[in-house]
Each structure stands twice: as C-alpha cells, then as structure tokens.
Amino acid sequence: MWLFNRKGPSGFSASSTAEEVTQGIDGTGLTAIVTGASSGIGAETARVLAMRGVHVIMGVRNMSAGSDVKEAIVKEIPSAKVDVMELDLSSFESVRKFASEYNSLGLPLNLLINNAGFFGTPFKLSRDNIELHFATNHLGHFLLTNLLLDKMKKTTCESKREGRIINVSSEAHHLFQYSEGIRFDRINDQSGYSRFTAYGQSKLANVLHANELARRLKFGIASAVEILIFLIIQFPLALSPLVPENVNFSET
Ligand SMILES: NC(=O)c1ccc[n+]([C@@H]2O[C@H](COP(=O)([O-])OP(=O)(O)OC[C@H]3O[C@@H](n4cnc5c(N)ncnc54)[C@H](OP(=O)(O)O)[C@@H]3O)[C@@H](O)[C@H]2O)c1
C-alpha cells in the first residue's frame, strides 16, 4: 500500500524492515535490553540487533518462549550474544527484581527498548491493583526505565557512546482515547471501559513519557543520554513520567 511505502525524512518507510534500517551498522560492543522479545516485533528486534553484533538481553515473562526465540537466533547467527531474563512488566516486584539482577551483572546498557505490550479483555487489574494495560504498557516500563537510568548514564559516560531509550507506542495513542485524555484519577474505573481506549490511553502515556524524559535528559543532564523517538513500522516509540498519585516508584 502506498501509505506504508511513503518514505520519511530518515529515508525509510513504514514497510522498511529492521534489517534494512540497520544495514551497515556495527553494533559490536553495545548491549541492549528488549522487553517482550518472546514474539512479534520484540523477537525480530532482538534477532536483528544480535545480527549486528549487539549483546541482547531479552526481558520476557514466558521463559520457555524466550528460550525458543534465543535458540532460533543462535541457530541462524552462531556468533549471536543473547541472554534471556525473566521480566513481567505487569508486576512492580518483577520489574524491581529484573532491574536489580541486571544492575548487579556488571554489564553496560546502551539501549533500552521498551517494546512489550498488552492488548486484551476483559477489564483486569494487575497484581498491584492497577488496570492491566496501564500497568503493563506504561507503568512497568516507566519503573524499569527509572531503575536502569543510572546504569545507562554510566555506560554513556564510560563508553562515550550515546544511549537510546525507545518506547514502542502505537497509532492507538490518538485513535482510541478517552475524551479527557489520560484518566489519572480513574485508571481503575470500569465504567465505559473498552480495551481499545484502555490500550490507547497506555500508548499515549508511552508517548508523553518519551517526550518528558527526552526534555529532562536533554536539558537536565546535558548530553549524557539522547533519547531517540522514531518510527518502527508506523508507530512512534516513546517514554513518560506520568504516574497515578497512589503509585510510589522510589527505589527503596
Ligand atoms: N503489531 C502491531 O500492529 C502493533 C501496532 C502498534 C503498536 N504495536 C506495539 O508493538 C509492541 C509489540 O507488539 P507486537 O505486535 O509484537 O505484539 P506481540 O507479538 O503480542 O508481542 C507482545 C510481547 O509483549 C509481551 N508481554 C505482554 N505482556 C507482558 C508482560 N506483562 N510482561 C512482559 N512481557 C509482556 C508478550 O509476551 P507473551 O508472549 O508472554 O504474551 C510478547 O512477547 C507493543 O508495545 C504494541 O503495543 C504493535
């Protein structure tokens, strides 16, 4: 379709593949975390990063599916450096455990790709009692990003290579929205719930998170980490510090 083939300023279009976009790039020496890498876009991102020499850490909730993907990558690319770590974005405890384990591994972190996404019915609460789309797609990634930010800044300073934090959002961030935008005071309100608007709301939070984090890092921490917001296929990848009042993200 012409819409997907229309090239943007980058020279790529919505139908460009990950291999095309990364052609000629040497990722040797870089380390990336890709969330939700057990299927779909996350699995392909992990595969192509590994193909370019990046050490990929797959953050997955289904370890068996994650191991299958890893096995397929290593079979195709014998030199691939890929590890699988357990991560359930819908649980703050799991996110904290993942970040703590990662931070203690002694690995650098150049790229954080917040890709995992949930889209479903019926209305459900996470283990932390937060509507599941918002909890998984936004809050889990928000917390993960906060807990890994120091590691990324340190890596950037030591390696003198800019880091990248990428949130995978969706066109749903503007196509499916509650009329008032994000319902901060009614995240768990079932009235008027639809999976489309709940998903759209979480994806809008991804975009706002990216915008705000980019603003803070750009003006607050000089050029320690540049945030790249770009399009993979036709959706923006993004980040944001948008948290309901009852959620505490302090590390202690
Ligand atoms: N495909 C599209 O057309 C499209 C369009 C716009 C935006 N997106 C965005 O692209 C991203 C990837 O989607 P996809 O199309 O590749 O979908 P997908 O194949 O369903 O992949 C989603 C991944 O997220 C993981 N995930 C879901 N809940 C999780 C949780 N609580 N903790 C950890 N991982 C979790 C899934 O793991 P399990 O296998 O364990 O479920 C799966 O690996 C999502 O953020 C989505 O919103 C996709």
Ligand as a Chemical Component Dictionary entry (heavy atoms), coordinates in Angstrom:
data_LIG
# 
_chem_comp.id                   LIG 
_chem_comp.type                 NON-POLYMER 
_chem_comp.pdbx_formal_charge   0 
_chem_comp.three_letter_code    LIG 
# 
loop_
_chem_comp_atom.comp_id 
_chem_comp_atom.atom_id 
_chem_comp_atom.alt_atom_id 
_chem_comp_atom.type_symbol 
_chem_comp_atom.charge 
_chem_comp_atom.model_Cartn_x 
_chem_comp_atom.model_Cartn_y 
_chem_comp_atom.model_Cartn_z 
_chem_comp_atom.pdbx_ordinal 
LIG N1  N1  N 0  1.673 -5.321  15.764 1  
LIG C1  C1  C 0  1.114 -4.145  15.552 2  
LIG O1  O1  O 0  0.405 -3.922  14.578 3  
LIG C2  C2  C 0  1.378 -3.020  16.514 4  
LIG C3  C3  C 0  0.845 -1.777  16.196 5  
LIG C4  C4  C 0  1.086 -0.739  17.056 6  
LIG C5  C5  C 0  1.853 -0.913  18.184 7  
LIG N2  N2  N 1  2.343 -2.120  18.475 8  
LIG C6  C6  C 0  3.143 -2.251  19.688 9  
LIG O2  O2  O 0  4.259 -3.042  19.417 10 
LIG C7  C7  C 0  4.684 -3.712  20.588 11 
LIG C8  C8  C 0  4.922 -5.174  20.282 12 
LIG O3  O3  O 0  3.720 -5.724  19.851 13 
LIG P1  P1  P 0  3.640 -6.982  18.880 14 
LIG O4  O4  O 0  2.775 -6.615  17.754 15 
LIG O5  O5  O -1 4.982 -7.508  18.600 16 
LIG O6  O6  O 0  2.783 -7.947  19.795 17 
LIG P2  P2  P 0  3.052 -9.417  20.367 18 
LIG O7  O7  O 0  3.582 -10.300 19.309 19 
LIG O8  O8  O 0  1.798 -9.789  21.073 20 
LIG O9  O9  O 0  4.210 -9.176  21.406 21 
LIG C9  C9  C 0  3.980 -8.580  22.622 22 
LIG C10 C10 C 0  5.061 -9.032  23.556 23 
LIG O10 O10 O 0  4.846 -8.390  24.802 24 
LIG C11 C11 C 0  4.942 -9.379  25.797 25 
LIG N3  N3  N 0  4.207 -9.058  27.011 26 
LIG C12 C12 C 0  2.882 -8.846  27.164 27 
LIG N4  N4  N 0  2.593 -8.618  28.447 28 
LIG C13 C13 C 0  3.773 -8.681  29.121 29 
LIG C14 C14 C 0  4.146 -8.558  30.471 30 
LIG N5  N5  N 0  3.239 -8.349  31.431 31 
LIG N6  N6  N 0  5.438 -8.685  30.815 32 
LIG C15 C15 C 0  6.370 -8.942  29.866 33 
LIG N7  N7  N 0  6.086 -9.095  28.573 34 
LIG C16 C16 C 0  4.799 -8.962  28.208 35 
LIG C17 C17 C 0  4.386 -10.634 25.168 36 
LIG O11 O11 O 0  4.791 -11.749 25.920 37 
LIG P3  P3  P 0  3.924 -13.113 25.930 38 
LIG O12 O12 O 0  4.358 -13.839 24.702 39 
LIG O13 O13 O 0  4.350 -13.764 27.199 40 
LIG O14 O14 O 0  2.492 -12.715 25.912 41 
LIG C18 C18 C 0  5.023 -10.533 23.794 42 
LIG O15 O15 O 0  6.343 -11.030 23.820 43 
LIG C19 C19 C 0  3.606 -3.468  21.644 44 
LIG O16 O16 O 0  4.030 -2.469  22.535 45 
LIG C20 C20 C 0  2.428 -2.967  20.826 46 
LIG O17 O17 O 0  1.634 -2.084  21.578 47 
LIG C21 C21 C 0  2.130 -3.194  17.668 48 
# 
loop_
_chem_comp_bond.comp_id 
_chem_comp_bond.atom_id_1 
_chem_comp_bond.atom_id_2 
_chem_comp_bond.value_order 
_chem_comp_bond.pdbx_ordinal 
LIG N1  C1  SING 1  
LIG C1  O1  DOUB 2  
LIG C1  C2  SING 3  
LIG C2  C3  SING 4  
LIG C2  C21 DOUB 5  
LIG C3  C4  DOUB 6  
LIG C4  C5  SING 7  
LIG C5  N2  DOUB 8  
LIG N2  C6  SING 9  
LIG N2  C21 SING 10 
LIG C6  O2  SING 11 
LIG C6  C20 SING 12 
LIG O2  C7  SING 13 
LIG C7  C8  SING 14 
LIG C7  C19 SING 15 
LIG C8  O3  SING 16 
LIG O3  P1  SING 17 
LIG P1  O4  DOUB 18 
LIG P1  O5  SING 19 
LIG P1  O6  SING 20 
LIG O6  P2  SING 21 
LIG P2  O7  DOUB 22 
LIG P2  O8  SING 23 
LIG P2  O9  SING 24 
LIG O9  C9  SING 25 
LIG C9  C10 SING 26 
LIG C10 O10 SING 27 
LIG C10 C18 SING 28 
LIG O10 C11 SING 29 
LIG C11 N3  SING 30 
LIG C11 C17 SING 31 
LIG N3  C12 SING 32 
LIG N3  C16 SING 33 
LIG C12 N4  DOUB 34 
LIG N4  C13 SING 35 
LIG C13 C14 SING 36 
LIG C13 C16 DOUB 37 
LIG C14 N5  SING 38 
LIG C14 N6  DOUB 39 
LIG N6  C15 SING 40 
LIG C15 N7  DOUB 41 
LIG N7  C16 SING 42 
LIG C17 O11 SING 43 
LIG C17 C18 SING 44 
LIG O11 P3  SING 45 
LIG P3  O12 DOUB 46 
LIG P3  O13 SING 47 
LIG P3  O14 SING 48 
LIG C18 O15 SING 49 
LIG C19 O16 SING 50 
LIG C19 C20 SING 51 
LIG C20 O17 SING 52 
# 
